[in-house]
Amino acid sequence: MRKPFIGGNWKMNTDSKSAVELAKGVAEKCASYLSKVDVAVCPPFVYLPAAKAALGNSAVGLGAQDVYFEAKGAFTGEVSCGMLKDVGCKYVIIGHSERRHVIKETDALINKKLTAAIDAGLLPIFCVGELLEERNAGKTEAVVTEQIQKGMAGISAEKAKTVVIAYEPVWAIGTGVNASPEQAQDVHFMIRQLIAKMYNKDLADNMVIQYGGSAKPDNAAVLMAKPDIDGLLVGGASLKADDFAAMIKAAAEAK
């Protein structure tokens, strides 16, 4: 049985004080659910050590929002897998829509990052999803399929076991337009079928697939009730410990 996984992507938010307060609040408010739900928070790079310290002995995992694929060298402004592990990271988000569409990361670059993260022992949260014009053109399946096939190219079934996929319809992130639970479930089911074809049914049945399109406390339970939605990658709502804890509670009760 797949264990629900709720991740908080803080994006370019918080300062040193609020990052510590938020990490402490999450650790305290979700403590009673951590036997049933995996939880991670992903602060900005500069606040990772402070957040790790604030989490203390909590089972809440620490994640980064991005990583570079090289181990070290003349790559100004980049952060390596080893650096992330050194400050206590367990998870790393790779291929987030904002990296794809704002920073213009390619599938080939994302594949290098995904491969490097797995090889370094980090647990990647691999993001995929379509733009509004792609959904309106009926291209959702084609776009998501291409992103997964190219992003996971060369990654063996054994290594793919460590990957969490996060489906994030780009048109439903911060736009006020939400994908319906049924729309989300349809794509999650399609992704699971694709993983079965690329690898095998056992891997597909055990792979955690998160939903990441404007998930909030008021829609968390209905999303988590869907059979192929195993968790949530939360943006804005993860910046308030009470809201984030409410979504963790919903996940614990739904599965």
C-alpha positions as CSV (number, residue, x, y, z in Angstrom):
1,M,0.0,0.0,0.0
2,R,1.4,3.4,-1.0
3,K,2.0,5.8,1.9
4,P,0.7,9.3,1.3
5,F,3.3,12.0,0.9
6,I,2.7,15.7,1.4
7,G,5.4,18.1,0.4
8,G,5.6,21.8,1.0
9,N,7.3,23.9,-1.7
10,W,8.0,27.3,-0.1
11,K,9.3,28.7,-3.4
12,M,11.0,32.1,-3.1
13,N,9.3,33.0,0.2
14,T,10.2,33.4,3.9
15,D,13.1,35.0,5.6
16,S,15.4,33.6,8.3
17,K,13.0,34.2,11.1
18,S,9.8,33.0,9.4
19,A,11.5,30.0,7.9
20,V,12.4,28.8,11.4
21,E,9.0,29.5,12.8
22,L,7.3,27.7,9.9
23,A,9.5,24.6,10.2
24,K,8.9,24.4,13.9
25,G,5.2,24.9,13.4
26,V,4.9,22.1,10.8
27,A,6.9,19.7,13.0
28,E,4.7,20.4,16.0
29,K,1.3,20.4,14.2
30,C,1.8,17.3,12.1
31,A,3.6,15.1,14.6
32,S,0.6,12.9,15.3
33,Y,0.2,12.1,11.6
34,L,3.8,11.1,10.7
35,S,3.2,7.4,11.2
36,K,0.6,7.5,8.4
37,V,1.9,10.3,6.1
38,D,5.4,11.1,4.8
39,V,5.9,14.9,5.1
40,A,8.6,17.2,3.7
41,V,9.3,20.9,3.6
42,C,11.3,22.5,0.8
43,P,12.6,26.0,1.9
44,P,14.8,28.2,-0.3
45,F,18.5,27.1,-0.4
46,V,19.7,29.8,2.0
47,Y,17.3,28.7,4.8
48,L,17.9,24.9,4.5
49,P,20.3,24.6,7.5
50,A,18.1,26.8,9.7
51,A,15.0,24.8,8.8
52,K,16.8,21.5,9.4
53,A,17.8,22.7,12.9
54,A,14.2,23.9,13.6
55,L,12.8,20.5,12.6
56,G,14.9,19.0,15.3
57,N,14.2,15.3,15.8
58,S,11.0,15.4,13.8
59,A,10.4,12.9,11.1
60,V,9.5,15.7,8.7
61,G,11.9,15.5,5.8
62,L,13.9,18.4,4.4
63,G,13.9,19.0,0.7
64,A,15.5,21.4,-1.8
65,Q,13.7,23.1,-4.6
66,D,16.3,22.4,-7.3
67,V,19.8,20.9,-7.8
68,Y,22.5,20.9,-10.4
69,F,23.8,17.7,-12.0
70,E,27.5,18.2,-11.6
71,A,29.2,17.2,-8.4
72,K,31.4,20.3,-8.1
73,G,33.2,22.9,-10.2
74,A,32.9,26.2,-11.9
75,F,29.1,26.5,-12.0
76,T,28.4,29.8,-10.4
77,G,25.2,30.0,-8.5
78,E,24.5,26.3,-8.6
79,V,24.1,23.8,-5.8
80,S,25.2,20.1,-6.0
81,C,23.6,17.0,-4.6
82,G,26.4,16.6,-2.2
83,M,25.8,20.1,-0.8
84,L,22.2,19.3,-0.3
85,K,23.0,16.1,1.6
86,D,25.6,17.9,3.6
87,V,22.9,20.3,5.1
88,G,20.5,17.4,5.8
89,C,18.3,17.2,2.7
90,K,16.5,14.0,2.0
91,Y,14.4,15.2,-1.0
92,V,14.8,17.4,-4.0
93,I,12.2,18.9,-6.4
94,I,13.2,18.5,-10.0
95,G,11.5,19.9,-13.1
96,H,9.0,22.1,-11.4
97,S,6.9,24.0,-13.9
98,E,8.5,27.3,-12.8
99,R,11.9,25.8,-13.7
100,R,10.6,24.5,-17.0
101,H,8.6,27.6,-18.1
102,V,10.2,30.5,-16.3
103,I,13.9,29.4,-16.2
104,K,13.4,27.4,-19.5
105,E,14.9,24.1,-18.3
106,T,14.7,21.4,-20.9
107,D,13.8,17.7,-20.6
108,A,17.4,16.8,-21.2
109,L,18.7,19.0,-18.4
110,I,15.9,17.7,-16.1
111,N,17.0,14.1,-16.9
112,K,20.6,14.9,-15.9
113,K,19.4,16.4,-12.6
114,L,17.1,13.4,-11.9
115,T,19.8,10.9,-12.6
116,A,22.3,12.8,-10.5
117,A,19.9,13.0,-7.6
118,I,19.1,9.3,-7.6
119,D,22.8,8.4,-7.9
120,A,23.6,10.7,-4.9
121,G,20.9,9.0,-2.7
122,L,18.5,11.9,-2.8
123,L,14.8,11.2,-3.2
124,P,13.5,13.2,-6.2
125,I,10.1,14.7,-6.6
126,F,9.9,14.8,-10.4
127,C,7.3,17.3,-11.7
128,V,5.4,17.1,-14.9
129,G,2.4,18.9,-16.3
130,E,0.8,20.7,-19.2
131,L,0.1,24.3,-20.1
132,L,-3.4,25.6,-20.5
133,E,-3.1,25.8,-24.3
134,E,-1.9,22.2,-24.3
135,R,-4.8,21.0,-22.3
136,N,-7.3,22.9,-24.5
137,A,-5.7,21.4,-27.5
138,G,-6.2,17.9,-26.1
139,K,-2.5,17.4,-25.7
140,T,-2.3,16.6,-21.9
141,E,-1.5,12.9,-22.3
142,A,1.1,13.6,-25.1
143,V,2.9,16.3,-23.1
144,V,3.0,14.5,-19.8
145,T,4.1,11.3,-21.5
146,E,6.9,13.0,-23.3
147,Q,8.1,14.7,-20.1
148,I,8.2,11.4,-18.2
149,Q,9.8,9.4,-21.0
150,K,12.5,12.0,-21.6
151,G,13.0,12.9,-18.0
152,M,13.4,9.3,-16.9
153,A,15.4,8.2,-20.0
154,G,18.2,5.8,-19.0
155,I,16.9,5.4,-15.5
156,S,16.6,1.7,-14.6
157,A,13.6,0.2,-12.8
158,E,15.6,-0.3,-9.7
159,K,16.5,3.4,-9.6
160,A,13.0,4.5,-10.6
161,K,11.7,3.0,-7.4
162,T,13.1,6.1,-5.6
163,V,11.2,8.6,-7.8
164,V,8.0,10.4,-6.7
165,I,6.2,11.9,-9.6
166,A,4.2,15.1,-9.0
167,Y,1.6,16.0,-11.6
168,E,1.1,19.7,-11.7
169,P,-1.2,21.2,-14.3
170,V,0.5,24.5,-15.0
171,W,-2.8,26.2,-15.7
172,A,-4.0,25.4,-12.2
173,I,-1.0,26.8,-10.3
174,G,-1.7,30.2,-8.7
175,T,-4.3,31.1,-11.3
176,G,-7.5,30.5,-9.3
177,V,-8.5,27.9,-11.8
178,N,-8.5,24.4,-10.3
179,A,-8.3,21.1,-11.9
180,S,-11.3,19.0,-10.8
181,P,-10.5,15.9,-8.7
182,E,-11.7,13.9,-11.6
183,Q,-9.3,15.6,-14.1
184,A,-6.5,15.1,-11.7
185,Q,-7.3,11.4,-11.2
186,D,-7.5,10.8,-14.9
187,V,-4.0,12.1,-15.4
188,H,-2.7,10.2,-12.4
189,F,-4.2,7.0,-13.7
190,M,-2.6,7.7,-17.1
191,I,0.8,8.3,-15.5
192,R,0.6,5.0,-13.6
193,Q,-0.3,3.1,-16.8
194,L,2.6,4.8,-18.5
195,I,5.1,3.7,-15.8
196,A,3.7,0.2,-16.1
197,K,4.5,0.2,-19.8
198,M,7.9,1.8,-19.3
199,Y,8.9,-0.5,-16.5
200,N,6.5,-3.0,-14.9
201,K,3.2,-3.1,-13.1
202,D,4.7,-3.7,-9.7
203,L,6.7,-0.5,-9.9
204,A,3.7,1.4,-11.2
205,D,1.5,0.1,-8.4
206,N,4.0,1.1,-5.8
207,M,5.1,4.5,-7.2
208,V,3.8,7.5,-5.2
209,I,2.2,10.2,-7.5
210,Q,1.5,13.5,-6.0
211,Y,-0.9,16.2,-7.2
212,G,0.5,19.8,-7.4
213,G,-2.1,22.1,-8.8
214,S,-3.3,24.7,-6.2
215,A,-4.0,22.1,-3.5
216,K,-5.5,23.7,-0.4
217,P,-7.1,22.6,2.9
218,D,-10.6,22.8,1.4
219,N,-9.9,20.4,-1.5
220,A,-7.2,18.1,0.0
221,A,-9.6,15.5,1.3
222,V,-11.5,15.1,-2.0
223,L,-8.2,14.9,-4.0
224,M,-6.7,12.4,-1.6
225,A,-9.8,10.2,-1.8
226,K,-9.0,9.5,-5.5
227,P,-7.4,6.0,-6.0
228,D,-4.3,7.2,-7.9
229,I,-3.6,10.4,-6.0
230,D,-1.1,9.5,-3.3
231,G,-0.1,12.9,-2.0
232,L,0.1,16.6,-2.6
233,L,2.9,19.0,-3.6
234,V,1.7,22.2,-1.9
235,G,2.7,25.7,-2.8
236,G,1.1,28.7,-1.1
237,A,-0.8,26.7,1.5
238,S,2.4,25.3,2.8
239,L,3.5,28.7,4.0
240,K,0.9,28.5,6.9
241,A,1.6,25.7,9.4
242,D,-2.1,25.4,10.2
243,D,-3.2,25.0,6.6
244,F,-0.4,22.6,5.8
245,A,-1.2,20.5,8.9
246,A,-4.8,20.4,7.9
247,M,-3.8,18.9,4.5
248,I,-1.6,16.4,6.2
249,K,-4.5,15.4,8.5
250,A,-6.8,15.0,5.4
251,A,-4.2,12.7,3.8
252,A,-4.0,10.6,6.9
253,E,-7.7,10.2,7.1
254,A,-8.3,9.6,3.4
255,K,-6.1,6.6,2.9
